[in-house]
Amino acid sequence: MTETATSQLNDVNIDAVGSLVQSIKDDPGNAKTTWAAHVTWKGAFASEAKVRKFAPSASDEPAGLGGADTAPNPVEQLLGALGNCLAVGYAANATLAGIELRDVRVDLKGDLDLHVFLGLAEGHAGFDSITATITVDSDAPRAALETLHANVLKSSPVGHTIGNAVPVQINLA
């Protein structure tokens, strides 16, 4: 059995990413993708999301909001999704720039007023603001890290989705 050498930086398979980029350059239609999740209610405020072949991801509300506090709630999962997307963005963009990363940490917090969620007022039920603080451990010069940061912000699908008005259609079957 022979093994093929793979170019890697930051544990990113550069050959695989390069193949994807080339596929999209060859046929721009390959860039159009659809992602899906299936959520099943489990009783009370608990549910679980099934994505592709992975074990279901649980969701619940904290006890203070009437849940059993068995899992992160949806707004915490949204913060986690943004943080995970930013981490991927740092790995991808740093690798493309030839920047070696030792560690990347993303700390997020969001401010949310429960009035609308609890039916006590009309208006915006979502976060009023979200703050993410990124800590990067790398020998790269500060200017390179600032460029990296700008590139991550320009290319984050989750950051763009929650930072801009995106049409959401929710239908009752």
Z-matrix of the N, CA and C atoms (Angstrom, degrees):
N
C 1 1.455
C 2 1.522 1 108.58
N 3 1.298 2 116.78 1 131.34
C 4 1.460 3 120.52 2 177.99
C 5 1.516 4 109.14 3 -107.30
N 6 1.310 5 114.74 4 147.87
C 7 1.456 6 119.86 5 177.41
C 8 1.519 7 108.19 6 -109.44
N 9 1.312 8 115.50 7 143.10
C 10 1.451 9 120.76 8 177.48
C 11 1.516 10 108.31 9 -93.07
N 12 1.312 11 116.56 10 129.85
C 13 1.464 12 120.01 11 177.41
C 14 1.519 13 108.49 12 -69.44
N 15 1.295 14 116.02 13 136.17
C 16 1.450 15 121.84 14 -179.35
C 17 1.518 16 108.72 15 -118.97
N 18 1.317 17 116.65 16 133.59
C 19 1.454 18 120.84 17 175.58
C 20 1.519 19 108.33 18 -73.90
N 21 1.341 20 115.59 19 130.42
C 22 1.456 21 119.37 20 179.43
C 23 1.511 22 110.41 21 -140.48
N 24 1.306 23 114.86 22 144.92
C 25 1.452 24 124.38 23 169.89
C 26 1.506 25 104.99 24 -146.75
N 27 1.314 26 117.66 25 135.00
C 28 1.465 27 122.31 26 -178.04
C 29 1.533 28 111.55 27 59.55
N 30 1.326 29 116.69 28 30.33
C 31 1.462 30 123.58 29 -177.55
C 32 1.530 31 113.05 30 61.86
N 33 1.330 32 117.36 31 17.87
C 34 1.458 33 122.55 32 177.41
C 35 1.521 34 108.09 33 -93.87
N 36 1.322 35 116.89 34 129.85
C 37 1.454 36 122.30 35 177.39
C 38 1.530 37 107.66 36 -77.35
N 39 1.314 38 116.08 37 94.92
C 40 1.467 39 122.07 38 -174.96
C 41 1.525 40 110.85 39 -63.24
N 42 1.322 41 117.66 40 -35.87
C 43 1.462 42 120.25 41 179.81
C 44 1.523 43 111.11 42 -63.86
N 45 1.323 44 117.65 43 -42.29
C 46 1.462 45 120.87 44 179.90
C 47 1.524 46 110.79 45 -64.72
N 48 1.329 47 116.98 46 -43.76
C 49 1.461 48 120.52 47 178.56
C 50 1.521 49 109.79 48 -64.95
N 51 1.323 50 116.86 49 -41.89
C 52 1.462 51 120.95 50 178.03
C 53 1.523 52 112.28 51 -60.76
N 54 1.325 53 116.27 52 -38.94
C 55 1.467 54 120.29 53 177.84
C 56 1.526 55 111.12 54 -64.88
N 57 1.325 56 116.55 55 -39.82
C 58 1.464 57 120.39 56 177.36
C 59 1.528 58 110.43 57 -64.21
N 60 1.323 59 116.39 58 -46.25
C 61 1.469 60 120.48 59 179.00
C 62 1.528 61 109.79 60 -59.37
N 63 1.323 62 117.43 61 -45.18
C 64 1.461 63 120.23 62 -179.82
C 65 1.524 64 111.18 63 -63.69
N 66 1.327 65 117.20 64 -39.49
C 67 1.465 66 121.55 65 178.57
C 68 1.529 67 110.75 66 -60.22
N 69 1.331 68 116.50 67 -40.00
C 70 1.467 69 120.65 68 -179.79
C 71 1.531 70 110.56 69 -73.87
N 72 1.321 71 117.18 70 -36.05
C 73 1.471 72 119.53 71 175.58
C 74 1.527 73 110.15 72 -63.72
N 75 1.345 74 116.68 73 -40.19
C 76 1.463 75 121.14 74 -179.56
C 77 1.524 76 111.79 75 -69.35
N 78 1.329 77 116.87 76 -36.26
C 79 1.470 78 122.14 77 -179.45
C 80 1.525 79 108.52 78 -143.99
N 81 1.324 80 118.17 79 96.77
C 82 1.465 81 121.32 80 -177.57
C 83 1.533 82 113.75 81 -54.83
N 84 1.314 83 117.73 82 -23.52
C 85 1.463 84 120.93 83 177.34
C 86 1.524 85 112.78 84 -62.90
N 87 1.339 86 116.69 85 -22.39
C 88 1.466 87 120.22 86 179.02
C 89 1.528 88 112.30 87 -67.85
N 90 1.336 89 117.93 88 -14.09
C 91 1.469 90 121.37 89 179.52
C 92 1.519 91 111.93 90 -78.89
N 93 1.321 92 117.17 91 -18.73
C 94 1.466 93 121.09 92 -178.65
C 95 1.527 94 109.17 93 -80.83
N 96 1.314 95 116.54 94 116.23
C 97 1.464 96 120.85 95 -178.17
C 98 1.522 97 110.12 96 -128.54
N 99 1.309 98 116.08 97 158.57
C 100 1.461 99 123.11 98 175.81
C 101 1.513 100 107.76 99 -127.06
N 102 1.312 101 115.64 100 133.35
C 103 1.459 102 122.25 101 179.78
C 104 1.517 103 107.96 102 -116.68
N 105 1.325 104 117.96 103 152.88
C 106 1.459 105 120.10 104 -175.07
C 107 1.526 106 111.00 105 -146.63
N 108 1.314 107 114.76 106 156.09
C 109 1.461 108 122.67 107 173.35
C 110 1.522 109 107.52 108 -144.26
N 111 1.308 110 116.20 109 151.71
C 112 1.465 111 122.14 110 176.61
C 113 1.525 112 107.01 111 -123.79
N 114 1.327 113 116.85 112 121.31
C 115 1.460 114 121.84 113 -177.53
C 116 1.522 115 109.53 114 -110.12
N 117 1.326 116 115.97 115 133.99
C 118 1.458 117 122.91 116 178.96
C 119 1.523 118 109.25 117 -121.02
N 120 1.326 119 116.14 118 127.49
C 121 1.465 120 122.11 119 176.43
C 122 1.522 121 108.85 120 -70.56
N 123 1.317 122 117.80 121 135.32
C 124 1.461 123 123.07 122 -178.10
C 125 1.522 124 112.76 123 -111.86
N 126 1.317 125 117.99 124 7.84
C 127 1.461 126 121.75 125 -178.88
C 128 1.521 127 110.58 126 105.19
N 129 1.314 128 115.16 127 152.21
C 130 1.466 129 122.10 128 -176.49
C 131 1.527 130 108.84 129 51.86
N 132 1.332 131 118.73 130 -127.51
C 133 1.464 132 121.66 131 179.29
C 134 1.521 133 112.25 132 -104.77
N 135 1.330 134 116.44 133 15.98
C 136 1.460 135 121.23 134 -178.62
C 137 1.528 136 110.77 135 -94.74
N 138 1.321 137 115.75 136 142.03
C 139 1.460 138 122.64 137 173.56
C 140 1.523 139 107.07 138 -151.48
N 141 1.320 140 115.07 139 173.42
C 142 1.455 141 118.63 140 175.85
C 143 1.516 142 109.43 141 -143.60
N 144 1.320 143 114.80 142 143.29
C 145 1.462 144 121.66 143 179.68
C 146 1.516 145 109.16 144 -105.94
N 147 1.310 146 115.70 145 131.24
C 148 1.464 147 122.37 146 176.85
C 149 1.523 148 107.67 147 -109.20
N 150 1.325 149 115.39 148 124.20
C 151 1.449 150 121.66 149 -179.63
C 152 1.526 151 108.34 150 -127.61
N 153 1.310 152 115.90 151 126.65
C 154 1.459 153 123.12 152 -178.48
C 155 1.522 154 111.34 153 45.21
N 156 1.320 155 118.44 154 -127.66
C 157 1.466 156 122.87 155 -174.17
C 158 1.522 157 112.92 156 -97.02
N 159 1.334 158 117.02 157 4.59
C 160 1.456 159 120.62 158 -171.05
C 161 1.527 160 112.40 159 -83.51
N 162 1.328 161 115.40 160 157.13
C 163 1.455 162 120.57 161 175.41
C 164 1.521 163 108.48 162 -59.14
N 165 1.318 164 117.06 163 146.62
C 166 1.460 165 119.84 164 -179.91
C 167 1.530 166 111.91 165 -58.52
N 168 1.314 167 115.15 166 145.82
C 169 1.462 168 122.72 167 177.65
C 170 1.521 169 107.93 168 -102.41
N 171 1.324 170 116.52 169 120.21
C 172 1.461 171 121.69 170 -174.97
C 173 1.526 172 111.90 171 -79.26
N 174 1.323 173 114.26 172 154.02
C 175 1.458 174 122.36 173 175.46
C 176 1.520 175 108.30 174 -140.30
N 177 1.313 176 116.76 175 142.37
C 178 1.465 177 122.30 176 177.76
C 179 1.526 178 106.91 177 -158.89
N 180 1.288 179 116.15 178 167.72
C 181 1.460 180 121.35 179 176.65
C 182 1.528 181 109.27 180 -100.94
N 183 1.332 182 116.55 181 152.61
C 184 1.470 183 119.45 182 174.41
C 185 1.533 184 110.18 183 -62.27
N 186 1.314 185 115.64 184 157.86
C 187 1.469 186 120.62 185 179.99
C 188 1.530 187 111.45 186 -56.26
N 189 1.319 188 117.26 187 -36.32
C 190 1.464 189 120.84 188 179.82
C 191 1.515 190 113.60 189 -64.98
N 192 1.330 191 117.57 190 -16.93
C 193 1.459 192 121.97 191 176.26
C 194 1.524 193 111.63 192 -107.93
N 195 1.331 194 116.86 193 15.91
C 196 1.457 195 121.11 194 175.72
C 197 1.511 196 115.24 195 92.32
N 198 1.307 197 118.31 196 2.05
C 199 1.461 198 121.19 197 179.83
C 200 1.515 199 111.97 198 -92.42
N 201 1.315 200 115.90 199 -177.53
C 202 1.457 201 121.90 200 178.41
C 203 1.533 202 111.66 201 -97.48
N 204 1.321 203 117.43 202 -1.02
C 205 1.463 204 123.58 203 178.13
C 206 1.532 205 112.38 204 56.11
N 207 1.353 206 115.24 205 44.53
C 208 1.464 207 120.24 206 -179.41
C 209 1.521 208 113.38 207 -94.80
N 210 1.336 209 116.72 208 -8.14
C 211 1.462 210 120.71 209 -176.33
C 212 1.527 211 108.71 210 -164.03
N 213 1.330 212 117.09 211 166.50
C 214 1.465 213 119.79 212 175.25
C 215 1.529 214 110.56 213 -60.58
N 216 1.328 215 116.42 214 149.36
C 217 1.461 216 118.71 215 177.28
C 218 1.531 217 109.47 216 -87.90
N 219 1.326 218 118.22 217 171.20
C 220 1.461 219 120.42 218 -175.40
C 221 1.524 220 114.99 219 -58.36
N 222 1.329 221 118.97 220 -37.51
C 223 1.466 222 118.46 221 -179.57
C 224 1.526 223 110.92 222 -71.31
N 225 1.323 224 117.77 223 -32.88
C 226 1.466 225 120.64 224 174.11
C 227 1.521 226 110.06 225 -66.77
N 228 1.326 227 116.82 226 -38.30
C 229 1.462 228 120.55 227 177.56
C 230 1.525 229 111.00 228 -65.84
N 231 1.330 230 117.23 229 -35.29
C 232 1.457 231 120.57 230 176.01
C 233 1.526 232 110.51 231 -63.47
N 234 1.332 233 116.80 232 -44.27
C 235 1.467 234 119.83 233 176.05
C 236 1.530 235 110.16 234 -60.54
N 237 1.333 236 116.50 235 -43.83
C 238 1.461 237 120.68 236 178.21
C 239 1.518 238 111.88 237 -62.01
N 240 1.342 239 116.98 238 -39.80
C 241 1.467 240 120.15 239 178.70
C 242 1.530 241 110.46 240 -62.77
N 243 1.328 242 116.74 241 -42.08
C 244 1.464 243 119.65 242 177.60
C 245 1.531 244 110.34 243 -63.66
N 246 1.314 245 117.07 244 -45.84
C 247 1.461 246 120.66 245 179.41
C 248 1.517 247 112.28 246 -61.54
N 249 1.323 248 116.98 247 -42.76
C 250 1.466 249 120.35 248 178.08
C 251 1.521 250 111.15 249 -64.32
N 252 1.324 251 116.79 250 -40.37
C 253 1.459 252 120.61 251 179.06
C 254 1.527 253 110.53 252 -64.13
N 255 1.322 254 117.39 253 -42.17
C 256 1.456 255 120.54 254 177.94
C 257 1.525 256 110.99 255 -64.06
N 258 1.333 257 117.80 256 -40.76
C 259 1.468 258 121.11 257 178.49
C 260 1.528 259 110.65 258 -61.42
N 261 1.335 260 116.85 259 -43.46
C 262 1.463 261 120.65 260 176.33
C 263 1.527 262 109.67 261 -61.37
N 264 1.318 263 115.89 262 -42.50
C 265 1.461 264 120.08 263 179.38
C 266 1.514 265 112.64 264 -61.12
N 267 1.332 266 116.48 265 -40.25
C 268 1.464 267 119.36 266 177.01
C 269 1.524 268 110.45 267 -65.00
N 270 1.320 269 117.84 268 -45.02
C 271 1.466 270 120.44 269 179.90
C 272 1.518 271 110.85 270 -61.53
N 273 1.326 272 117.18 271 -46.14
C 274 1.466 273 120.58 272 -177.47
C 275 1.521 274 111.50 273 -66.95
N 276 1.322 275 116.57 274 -50.56
C 277 1.468 276 119.85 275 -176.13
C 278 1.528 277 112.44 276 -69.42
N 279 1.331 278 117.29 277 -36.18
C 280 1.468 279 119.80 278 177.07
C 281 1.527 280 109.99 279 -65.03
N 282 1.320 281 115.93 280 -41.14
C 283 1.455 282 119.83 281 -179.90
C 284 1.525 283 110.48 282 -63.45
N 285 1.327 284 117.08 283 -44.99
C 286 1.465 285 120.46 284 177.74
C 287 1.525 286 111.97 285 -61.00
N 288 1.336 287 116.31 286 -33.51
C 289 1.468 288 121.03 287 -179.28
C 290 1.525 289 112.74 288 -86.69
N 291 1.348 290 117.31 289 -2.85
C 292 1.458 291 120.77 290 -179.06
C 293 1.516 292 113.17 291 74.38
N 294 1.330 293 116.96 292 23.66
C 295 1.470 294 121.88 293 179.92
C 296 1.520 295 108.77 294 -95.18
N 297 1.316 296 116.66 295 124.12
C 298 1.458 297 120.68 296 176.51
C 299 1.525 298 109.25 297 -84.40
N 300 1.319 299 115.52 298 130.99
C 301 1.464 300 122.27 299 178.00
C 302 1.520 301 109.41 300 -107.15
N 303 1.318 302 116.69 301 133.72
C 304 1.462 303 120.60 302 171.81
C 305 1.530 304 110.27 303 -92.30
N 306 1.337 305 115.36 304 -35.02
C 307 1.462 306 119.59 305 -177.39
C 308 1.523 307 108.58 306 -161.97
N 309 1.319 308 115.63 307 146.28
C 310 1.466 309 122.71 308 172.12
C 311 1.522 310 107.15 309 -135.27
N 312 1.315 311 116.41 310 128.38
C 313 1.472 312 122.88 311 177.43
C 314 1.518 313 108.29 312 -122.67
N 315 1.329 314 116.30 313 136.26
C 316 1.457 315 121.70 314 177.70
C 317 1.524 316 107.06 315 -125.06
N 318 1.326 317 116.26 316 114.26
C 319 1.465 318 122.06 317 177.37
C 320 1.516 319 107.64 318 -107.09
N 321 1.341 320 115.53 319 126.25
C 322 1.460 321 120.50 320 -175.55
C 323 1.516 322 110.88 321 -125.03
N 324 1.323 323 115.03 322 148.82
C 325 1.458 324 120.60 323 171.19
C 326 1.511 325 107.69 324 -148.60
N 327 1.309 326 114.98 325 150.11
C 328 1.461 327 120.50 326 179.44
C 329 1.508 328 110.36 327 -137.05
N 330 1.324 329 115.50 328 144.05
C 331 1.462 330 121.82 329 178.35
C 332 1.518 331 108.99 330 -101.02
N 333 1.328 332 116.39 331 127.19
C 334 1.454 333 122.55 332 -175.93
C 335 1.524 334 109.34 333 -138.92
N 336 1.313 335 117.09 334 127.95
C 337 1.460 336 123.80 335 176.98
C 338 1.527 337 107.73 336 -93.96
N 339 1.323 338 118.32 337 124.87
C 340 1.468 339 122.66 338 -173.60
C 341 1.527 340 114.49 339 -81.71
N 342 1.318 341 119.24 340 -1.15
C 343 1.462 342 120.66 341 -176.91
C 344 1.531 343 112.94 342 -53.53
N 345 1.314 344 118.21 343 -50.44
C 346 1.462 345 121.26 344 -176.99
C 347 1.521 346 110.32 345 -69.97
N 348 1.320 347 118.02 346 -43.67
C 349 1.464 348 121.86 347 179.03
C 350 1.532 349 110.96 348 -55.77
N 351 1.317 350 117.18 349 -39.20
C 352 1.469 351 121.93 350 -177.84
C 353 1.527 352 113.09 351 -87.27
N 354 1.324 353 117.67 352 2.96
C 355 1.456 354 120.82 353 178.17
C 356 1.522 355 113.64 354 77.00
N 357 1.316 356 117.60 355 18.02
C 358 1.464 357 121.74 356 -177.50
C 359 1.528 358 112.14 357 -92.67
N 360 1.322 359 117.06 358 -8.15
C 361 1.454 360 121.42 359 179.76
C 362 1.524 361 108.84 360 -158.94
N 363 1.318 362 116.01 361 163.96
C 364 1.464 363 123.04 362 173.48
C 365 1.525 364 107.61 363 -98.94
N 366 1.310 365 116.82 364 154.67
C 367 1.454 366 119.35 365 174.92
C 368 1.507 367 113.41 366 133.86
N 369 1.313 368 115.39 367 -149.24
C 370 1.466 369 123.36 368 -175.97
C 371 1.527 370 110.29 369 -82.30
N 372 1.331 371 116.68 370 121.15
C 373 1.464 372 121.31 371 -178.32
C 374 1.525 373 112.82 372 -92.91
N 375 1.311 374 118.27 373 -8.68
C 376 1.458 375 121.22 374 -173.98
C 377 1.512 376 113.70 375 -91.07
N 378 1.322 377 113.76 376 -171.92
C 379 1.457 378 120.31 377 178.21
C 380 1.524 379 110.52 378 -58.96
N 381 1.327 380 115.67 379 140.30
C 382 1.461 381 121.20 380 171.45
C 383 1.521 382 109.84 381 -81.70
N 384 1.326 383 116.29 382 -31.16
C 385 1.455 384 121.24 383 177.56
C 386 1.524 385 108.84 384 -160.44
N 387 1.315 386 114.73 385 153.99
C 388 1.467 387 122.67 386 174.51
C 389 1.516 388 106.64 387 -132.24
N 390 1.330 389 115.87 388 135.24
C 391 1.454 390 121.55 389 176.93
C 392 1.524 391 108.51 390 -123.40
N 393 1.320 392 115.49 391 130.02
C 394 1.467 393 121.40 392 175.21
C 395 1.521 394 107.69 393 -119.74
N 396 1.322 395 116.02 394 132.17
C 397 1.457 396 122.00 395 175.74
C 398 1.520 397 107.69 396 -115.77
N 399 1.330 398 115.45 397 122.59
C 400 1.458 399 121.67 398 -176.71
C 401 1.524 400 109.15 399 -103.45
N 402 1.328 401 116.54 400 130.38
C 403 1.460 402 122.24 401 174.21
C 404 1.522 403 107.04 402 -117.20
N 405 1.327 404 115.58 403 120.62
C 406 1.466 405 121.54 404 -177.99
C 407 1.521 406 108.55 405 -116.59
N 408 1.327 407 115.93 406 128.29
C 409 1.454 408 121.86 407 174.52
C 410 1.527 409 107.39 408 -105.11
N 411 1.331 410 115.81 409 109.96
C 412 1.457 411 122.37 410 -177.38
C 413 1.520 412 108.56 411 -159.15
N 414 1.334 413 115.06 412 153.91
C 415 1.462 414 119.79 413 174.45
C 416 1.523 415 112.29 414 -83.12
N 417 1.320 416 117.74 415 -1.99
C 418 1.463 417 121.01 416 -178.18
C 419 1.531 418 109.96 417 -63.26
N 420 1.326 419 116.48 418 147.34
C 421 1.471 420 119.77 419 177.48
C 422 1.536 421 111.00 420 -62.76
N 423 1.320 422 115.60 421 154.04
C 424 1.472 423 121.34 422 -178.43
C 425 1.530 424 111.26 423 -54.58
N 426 1.325 425 117.90 424 -41.61
C 427 1.463 426 120.92 425 -179.58
C 428 1.533 427 111.04 426 -60.87
N 429 1.324 428 117.45 427 -39.34
C 430 1.465 429 121.04 428 178.38
C 431 1.526 430 110.42 429 -66.60
N 432 1.336 431 116.77 430 -38.82
C 433 1.472 432 120.36 431 178.32
C 434 1.525 433 110.96 432 -67.92
N 435 1.314 434 117.82 433 -35.56
C 436 1.464 435 120.77 434 177.40
C 437 1.530 436 110.64 435 -67.47
N 438 1.317 437 117.20 436 -39.07
C 439 1.465 438 120.99 437 175.56
C 440 1.521 439 109.99 438 -65.41
N 441 1.325 440 116.06 439 -42.85
C 442 1.462 441 121.07 440 176.43
C 443 1.523 442 110.30 441 -57.51
N 444 1.323 443 116.50 442 -47.78
C 445 1.469 444 121.58 443 -179.76
C 446 1.534 445 110.57 444 -58.45
N 447 1.324 446 117.26 445 -45.85
C 448 1.464 447 121.08 446 179.34
C 449 1.530 448 111.07 447 -61.53
N 450 1.332 449 117.03 448 -40.35
C 451 1.469 450 120.42 449 178.76
C 452 1.514 451 111.97 450 -66.52
N 453 1.332 452 117.07 451 -37.70
C 454 1.471 453 120.37 452 177.72
C 455 1.530 454 109.38 453 -64.25
N 456 1.318 455 117.45 454 -44.98
C 457 1.464 456 120.50 455 -179.37
C 458 1.534 457 111.47 456 -63.13
N 459 1.336 458 116.86 457 -35.47
C 460 1.463 459 120.62 458 -179.84
C 461 1.524 460 112.63 459 -71.66
N 462 1.331 461 117.46 460 -20.22
C 463 1.467 462 119.66 461 -170.42
C 464 1.528 463 114.93 462 -120.86
N 465 1.325 464 119.53 463 10.88
C 466 1.465 465 121.62 464 -177.25
C 467 1.526 466 111.73 465 -82.98
N 468 1.340 467 118.35 466 110.02
C 469 1.463 468 119.67 467 178.69
C 470 1.538 469 113.12 468 -59.32
N 471 1.312 470 117.68 469 -43.47
C 472 1.468 471 119.43 470 -179.29
C 473 1.529 472 110.09 471 -70.67
N 474 1.323 473 117.26 472 -41.07
C 475 1.457 474 120.05 473 177.51
C 476 1.516 475 111.78 474 -59.91
N 477 1.324 476 116.76 475 -43.23
C 478 1.461 477 120.49 476 178.71
C 479 1.523 478 110.96 477 -68.35
N 480 1.330 479 117.54 478 -38.30
C 481 1.466 480 120.89 479 -178.49
C 482 1.522 481 111.62 480 -63.17
N 483 1.329 482 116.89 481 -46.71
C 484 1.469 483 118.12 482 -177.25
C 485 1.524 484 112.53 483 -86.19
N 486 1.329 485 118.07 484 -15.55
C 487 1.454 486 120.87 485 -179.60
C 488 1.518 487 113.72 486 -90.36
N 489 1.321 488 117.69 487 -7.30
C 490 1.460 489 122.23 488 -178.44
C 491 1.523 490 109.51 489 -132.19
N 492 1.304 491 115.26 490 155.09
C 493 1.460 492 119.67 491 176.97
C 494 1.525 493 108.68 492 -66.95
N 495 1.311 494 116.65 493 115.63
C 496 1.462 495 122.63 494 179.72
C 497 1.515 496 107.81 495 -118.21
N 498 1.309 497 118.27 496 128.72
C 499 1.464 498 118.86 497 179.10
C 500 1.528 499 110.51 498 -60.22
N 501 1.307 500 115.85 499 130.93
C 502 1.456 501 122.46 500 176.68
C 503 1.522 502 106.40 501 -125.41
N 504 1.311 503 116.61 502 124.34
C 505 1.449 504 121.51 503 178.85
C 506 1.512 505 108.08 504 -114.85
N 507 1.314 506 117.15 505 121.37
C 508 1.464 507 122.22 506 -179.05
C 509 1.520 508 107.21 507 -120.19
N 510 1.330 509 116.47 508 114.30
C 511 1.464 510 122.94 509 -174.86
C 512 1.519 511 111.02 510 -108.68
N 513 1.300 512 116.79 511 143.43
C 514 1.458 513 122.50 512 172.36
C 515 1.516 514 107.92 513 -93.55
N 516 1.331 515 116.96 514 119.65
C 517 1.462 516 121.46 515 -177.45
C 518 1.517 517 110.43 516 -74.67
